[in-house]
């Protein structure tokens, strides 16, 4: 069975990230503090990353760039990030069943591949998908996927913070904040911003 979660859907800057964690029939005790990962501070998530990787039978993370989020739209971008995460798994460990955080299924392969469905998953693979609101608080594989997705994306945003010091990406991770808003009005959009989002409409510099 696999658990899936995403991070970055509501951000103004940075990638969209999806992680999948596959656990076996008898996964053993989950890492302490894993459940309800959204309530954990960044430092605690970082400390859990290694134990989660060791605990999982297999795991994968997929990213979609801000430019591709603009090009594809969020629904297709979620599907692409999900596909990239599953393609990072060993082919023999693709799960038959998936628990997905939220209420929207972006994991089930489309009957007819889309225009941007490069690197398709193995033919015939179609897991049973169950969507669960607040799944990271109710399912340990989803909680584990949440940790991997957040830590992977946070690391990318901290690296971008060094290139764009005025935007405070190491703290806001590309999400709306007062510092982020002021920087946008002073400096305009960067190479890591999503340019089709509505927040762009009122900017004096683009």
C-alpha positions in Angstrom: 0.0 0.0 0.0 1.1 3.6 -0.7 0.4 6.9 0.9 0.5 10.1 -1.2 0.6 13.8 -0.3 1.4 17.1 -2.0 2.9 20.4 -1.0 3.1 23.7 -2.8 -0.3 23.9 -4.4 -1.1 27.2 -2.9 2.3 28.8 -3.2 3.2 31.8 -5.3 6.7 30.6 -6.0 8.6 27.3 -6.2 7.7 23.9 -7.3 4.7 21.7 -6.8 5.9 18.5 -5.0 4.2 15.1 -4.6 5.6 12.3 -2.5 4.6 8.6 -2.3 5.6 6.2 0.5 5.1 2.5 0.1 4.8 0.3 3.2 4.7 -3.5 3.5 2.1 -5.7 5.2 4.1 -5.5 8.4 5.9 -2.2 8.4 7.0 -2.1 12.0 6.6 0.8 14.4 6.4 4.1 12.6 9.0 6.8 13.5 8.0 8.6 16.7 6.3 11.9 16.1 5.3 11.1 12.5 1.6 11.4 12.8 -0.1 14.8 12.0 2.9 16.1 10.2 1.3 19.4 9.3 1.7 20.5 13.0 5.4 19.8 13.1 7.9 22.6 13.0 10.5 22.6 10.1 13.4 21.4 12.3 11.4 18.4 13.5 10.4 17.4 10.0 14.0 17.5 9.0 14.9 15.2 11.8 12.2 12.8 10.8 13.3 12.6 7.1 16.0 10.0 7.7 13.9 7.7 9.9 11.0 7.9 7.4 13.2 6.9 4.5 14.6 4.0 6.5 11.1 2.9 7.7 9.5 3.0 4.2 9.7 -0.1 1.9 10.1 2.3 -1.0 9.5 6.0 -1.6 9.6 8.6 -4.4 9.3 12.4 -4.8 8.2 14.2 -7.9 8.5 18.0 -8.6 6.9 20.2 -11.2 8.5 23.6 -11.9 6.7 26.9 -11.6 6.8 27.4 -15.4 5.2 24.0 -15.9 2.5 24.8 -13.3 1.7 27.8 -15.5 1.8 25.9 -18.7 -0.2 22.9 -17.6 -2.6 24.3 -14.9 -2.8 22.9 -11.4 -4.8 19.7 -12.2 -2.4 18.5 -14.9 0.6 19.6 -12.8 -0.6 17.5 -9.9 -0.9 14.5 -12.1 2.6 15.1 -13.6 4.2 15.4 -10.1 2.4 12.3 -9.0 3.5 10.3 -12.0 7.1 11.4 -11.4 6.9 10.3 -7.8 5.6 6.9 -8.8 8.2 6.6 -11.5 10.9 7.0 -8.8 9.7 3.7 -7.2 11.2 0.4 -8.2 8.8 -1.0 -10.8 8.1 -4.1 -8.7 7.0 -2.0 -5.8 4.3 0.1 -7.5 1.4 -0.2 -5.0 -1.9 -1.8 -5.8 -3.7 0.6 -3.4 -3.1 4.2 -2.5 -4.4 6.5 0.2 -4.4 10.1 -1.0 -4.6 13.1 1.2 -7.5 15.4 0.4 -10.6 14.8 -1.7 -9.3 15.0 -5.3 -7.8 12.0 -7.0 -4.8 13.1 -9.1 -3.2 9.6 -9.0 -5.5 7.4 -11.0 -4.1 7.3 -14.6 -6.3 8.8 -17.2 -8.0 6.5 -19.7 -6.5 8.5 -22.6 -3.0 9.9 -21.9 -2.8 13.7 -22.1 -0.6 15.8 -24.3 2.0 16.2 -21.6 2.0 12.6 -20.3 5.6 11.9 -21.0 7.3 9.0 -19.3 4.0 7.0 -18.8 3.6 4.6 -16.0 3.5 0.8 -16.8 0.6 -0.1 -18.9 -2.3 -1.6 -17.0 -1.2 -0.2 -13.6 -4.3 1.3 -12.0 -4.3 1.3 -8.2 -7.3 1.4 -6.0 -7.3 5.1 -4.7 -9.0 6.2 -1.6 -9.0 10.0 -0.9 -9.0 10.9 2.8 -9.4 14.4 4.1 -6.7 15.1 6.7 -5.1 11.8 5.7 -1.8 12.8 7.2 -3.4 12.6 10.6 -5.2 9.3 10.0 -2.8 7.2 7.9 0.8 6.6 8.6 1.9 6.2 5.0 0.3 9.5 4.1 2.0 11.2 7.1 5.3 9.8 5.9 4.7 11.1 2.4 3.8 14.5 3.8 7.2 14.6 5.6 9.1 13.7 2.5 7.2 16.1 0.3 7.6 19.0 2.7 11.3 18.4 3.5 12.2 17.9 -0.2 10.4 21.1 -1.2 11.7 23.1 1.8 15.2 22.3 0.9 14.7 23.6 -2.7 13.2 26.8 -1.4 16.0 27.4 1.1 18.5 27.0 -1.8 16.4 29.6 -3.8 16.5 32.0 -0.8 20.2 32.5 -1.4 19.5 33.7 -4.9 16.6 35.9 -4.0 17.4 37.3 -0.5 14.7 39.9 -0.4 11.9 37.4 -0.7 12.4 35.5 2.5 12.0 32.1 0.8 13.8 30.3 3.6 10.9 31.2 5.9 7.8 31.5 3.7 8.8 28.7 1.3 7.2 30.7 -1.6 3.8 31.0 0.1 2.1 34.4 0.7 3.6 36.5 3.5 4.0 40.2 4.2 7.7 40.1 3.3 7.0 38.2 0.1 4.3 40.6 -0.9 6.5 43.7 -0.3 9.4 42.1 -2.2 7.1 41.4 -5.2 6.0 45.0 -5.3 9.6 46.2 -5.0 11.4 43.8 -7.2 8.8 42.1 -9.4 8.6 38.5 -10.3 11.6 36.1 -10.2 12.4 33.1 -12.3 10.8 30.8 -9.6 7.4 32.6 -9.5 4.2 31.3 -11.0 3.1 33.9 -13.5 -0.5 32.8 -14.2 -1.7 33.2 -10.6 -4.1 36.0 -9.8 -1.7 37.7 -7.4 0.3 38.9 -10.4 -2.5 41.1 -11.8 -1.9 44.0 -9.3 1.9 44.0 -9.4 3.6 47.2 -10.7 6.5 45.1 -12.0 6.3 41.8 -13.8 
